[in-house]
Protein backbone atom coordinates (compact mmCIF):
# COMPACT_ATOMS: atom_id res chain seq x y z
CA UNK A 1 0.00 0.00 0.00
CA UNK A 2 1.47 3.33 -1.11
CA UNK A 3 1.30 6.01 1.56
CA UNK A 4 4.15 8.38 0.61
CA UNK A 5 4.83 9.74 -2.88
CA UNK A 6 7.43 12.23 -4.13
CA UNK A 7 7.17 13.45 -7.71
CA UNK A 8 8.48 16.27 -9.85
CA UNK A 9 5.72 16.21 -12.47
CA UNK A 10 2.06 16.32 -11.39
CA UNK A 11 1.08 14.57 -14.63
CA UNK A 12 2.26 11.37 -12.95
CA UNK A 13 -0.82 11.61 -10.74
CA UNK A 14 -3.01 10.98 -13.77
CA UNK A 15 -1.41 7.64 -14.63
CA UNK A 16 -3.62 4.58 -14.12
CA UNK A 17 -2.03 3.18 -10.95
CA UNK A 18 -2.18 6.54 -9.15
CA UNK A 19 -5.41 7.89 -10.57
CA UNK A 20 -7.54 6.48 -7.77
CA UNK A 21 -5.10 5.77 -4.97
CA UNK A 22 -6.92 5.79 -1.64
CA UNK A 23 -4.02 5.09 0.71
CA UNK A 24 -1.82 8.14 0.02
CA UNK A 25 -1.01 10.07 3.20
CA UNK A 26 1.85 12.32 2.06
CA UNK A 27 2.49 13.89 -1.33
CA UNK A 28 5.59 15.92 -2.21
CA UNK A 29 5.84 17.81 -5.48
CA UNK A 30 9.32 19.15 -5.92
CA UNK A 31 12.16 20.23 -8.17
CA UNK A 32 10.31 21.24 -11.31
CA UNK A 33 11.42 24.50 -12.93
CA UNK A 34 8.77 24.26 -15.66
CA UNK A 35 5.61 23.77 -13.61
CA UNK A 36 3.54 26.96 -13.87
CA UNK A 37 0.12 25.76 -12.72
CA UNK A 38 -1.96 22.65 -12.13
CA UNK A 39 -4.23 21.40 -14.91
CA UNK A 40 -7.92 20.79 -14.26
CA UNK A 41 -7.32 17.03 -14.25
CA UNK A 42 -4.65 17.40 -11.57
CA UNK A 43 -6.95 19.63 -9.53
CA UNK A 44 -9.63 16.95 -9.77
CA UNK A 45 -7.13 14.33 -8.58
CA UNK A 46 -6.57 16.32 -5.37
CA UNK A 47 -10.31 16.34 -4.73
CA UNK A 48 -10.55 12.59 -5.26
CA UNK A 49 -7.82 11.73 -2.71
CA UNK A 50 -8.64 14.45 -0.23
CA UNK A 51 -10.00 12.09 2.41
CA UNK A 52 -6.69 10.26 2.84
CA UNK A 53 -4.10 13.00 2.22
CA UNK A 54 -2.75 14.42 5.49
CA UNK A 55 0.50 16.06 4.36
CA UNK A 56 1.18 18.07 1.22
CA UNK A 57 4.55 19.53 0.28
CA UNK A 58 5.65 21.89 -2.49
CA UNK A 59 9.43 22.38 -2.83
CA UNK A 60 11.71 24.06 -5.40
CA UNK A 61 9.05 25.07 -7.92
CA UNK A 62 10.50 28.33 -9.20
CA UNK A 63 7.99 28.90 -12.04
CA UNK A 64 4.83 27.98 -10.15
CA UNK A 65 2.32 30.82 -10.34
CA UNK A 66 -0.49 29.30 -8.28
CA UNK A 67 -1.14 26.41 -5.96
CA UNK A 68 -4.02 24.05 -6.69
CA UNK A 69 -7.28 25.89 -6.08
CA UNK A 70 -8.66 22.65 -4.64
CA UNK A 71 -6.46 23.13 -1.55
CA UNK A 72 -9.37 24.87 0.15
CA UNK A 73 -11.33 21.62 -0.07
CA UNK A 74 -8.62 19.41 1.38
CA UNK A 75 -9.92 19.26 4.92
CA UNK A 76 -7.83 16.20 5.79
CA UNK A 77 -4.52 18.01 5.14
CA UNK A 78 -2.90 18.70 8.49
CA UNK A 79 0.54 19.77 7.27
CA UNK A 80 1.15 22.04 4.29
CA UNK A 81 4.82 22.76 3.54
CA UNK A 82 5.90 25.28 0.92
CA UNK A 83 9.62 25.92 0.47
CA UNK A 84 11.56 27.68 -2.26
CA UNK A 85 8.42 28.51 -4.23
CA UNK A 86 8.53 32.22 -5.20
CA UNK A 87 4.77 32.68 -5.00
CA UNK A 88 4.70 31.31 -1.45
CA UNK A 89 4.87 34.75 0.10
CA UNK A 90 1.46 35.58 -1.35
CA UNK A 91 -0.18 32.25 -0.64
CA UNK A 92 -3.02 31.98 1.82
CA UNK A 93 -3.07 28.67 3.61
CA UNK A 94 -6.42 26.90 3.58
CA UNK A 95 -8.50 27.66 6.67
CA UNK A 96 -8.81 23.91 7.35
CA UNK A 97 -5.15 23.92 8.42
CA UNK A 98 -5.98 26.19 11.34
CA UNK A 99 -8.87 24.20 12.78
Helices and strands as residue ranges (DSSP letters): E 4-7, G 10-14, H 16-19, E 26-30, H 40-48, E 55-59, G 69-73, E 79-83, G 86-90, G 95-98
